[in-house]
């Protein structure tokens, strides 16, 4: 009986502490430490029949994301029909406001075609 009473008291105290833990409390803050940063905005894009700056045509597959610490954009270049991988380029210079804008992403990828590796 004593163990049952102690279990009830312990459960009640834990529930009370959890109920009092607001978003600014040390308990809530400790629980959020170490959580991964998830993308706040971004997208995946596929641009078909693109004319590259060198005059050839192909495909661009791009992915963008914006998180608390900045942005990142990756462009992958392919020959028509995905036959050959032509290289890729990625960096953090695309403005966060443009990570969901297909026209801005396409322009960004085309401007970095010569930078691919």
C-alpha positions in Angstrom: 0.0 0.0 0.0 2.9 2.3 0.8 4.4 1.8 -2.7 1.0 2.6 -4.3 0.7 5.8 -2.3 4.3 6.9 -3.2 3.7 6.1 -6.8 0.5 8.3 -6.8 2.3 11.2 -5.1 5.3 10.9 -7.5 3.0 10.9 -10.5 1.1 13.8 -9.2 4.3 15.8 -8.5 5.6 15.1 -12.0 2.3 16.1 -13.6 2.4 19.4 -11.6 5.9 20.2 -12.6 5.1 19.4 -16.3 2.0 21.6 -16.1 4.0 24.5 -14.7 6.7 24.2 -17.3 6.1 27.1 -19.6 8.1 27.7 -22.8 10.6 29.9 -20.9 11.1 27.5 -18.0 14.4 25.6 -17.5 12.6 22.3 -18.0 11.2 23.3 -21.4 14.4 24.9 -22.5 16.4 21.8 -21.5 14.0 19.6 -23.5 14.6 21.7 -26.6 18.4 21.7 -26.4 20.0 19.4 -29.0 17.0 19.2 -31.3 17.8 19.3 -35.0 17.1 22.5 -37.0 14.4 21.7 -39.6 14.0 23.6 -42.8 11.7 26.6 -42.5 11.4 27.1 -46.2 12.7 25.7 -49.4 11.8 23.2 -52.1 12.9 20.8 -54.8 12.8 21.8 -58.4 13.3 20.1 -61.8 13.8 22.2 -64.9 13.5 20.3 -68.2 14.8 21.4 -71.6 17.1 24.1 -70.1 19.5 25.9 -72.4 22.8 26.1 -70.5 25.1 29.1 -70.9 27.4 27.0 -73.2 24.5 26.6 -75.6 23.8 22.9 -74.8 20.5 21.7 -73.4 19.8 19.6 -70.4 18.1 19.2 -67.1 18.7 21.0 -63.8 17.6 19.3 -60.5 17.8 21.8 -57.6 17.1 21.8 -53.9 16.9 24.7 -51.6 16.4 25.3 -47.9 16.4 28.1 -45.4 16.9 27.5 -41.7 17.7 29.7 -38.8 21.4 29.7 -39.6 21.1 30.7 -43.3 20.3 29.1 -46.7 21.7 26.4 -48.9 21.1 25.6 -52.5 22.3 22.6 -54.5 22.1 22.5 -58.3 22.7 19.3 -60.3 23.1 19.4 -64.0 22.2 16.6 -66.4 22.2 15.9 -70.2 18.8 15.5 -71.8 16.9 12.4 -70.7 19.1 12.2 -67.5 21.7 10.3 -69.6 24.8 11.9 -68.1 25.5 13.8 -64.9 27.3 17.0 -65.8 28.3 18.1 -62.3 26.8 20.0 -59.5 27.2 23.3 -57.5 26.0 24.3 -54.1 26.5 27.2 -51.7 24.7 29.5 -49.3 24.4 32.7 -51.4 20.8 32.4 -52.6 18.7 34.9 -50.5 16.2 33.2 -48.1 13.4 35.1 -49.8 14.1 33.2 -53.0 14.4 29.6 -51.9 10.8 28.9 -52.9 10.8 31.0 -56.1 11.4 28.7 -59.2 12.4 31.6 -61.4 15.1 32.7 -58.9 16.4 29.2 -58.4 16.6 28.6 -62.1 18.5 31.9 -62.6 20.8 31.0 -59.7 21.6 27.6 -61.1 22.2 28.9 -64.6 24.5 31.6 -63.2 26.6 28.9 -61.5 26.7 26.4 -64.4 30.4 27.2 -65.0 31.2 26.7 -61.3 30.0 23.1 -61.2 32.3 20.3 -60.2 
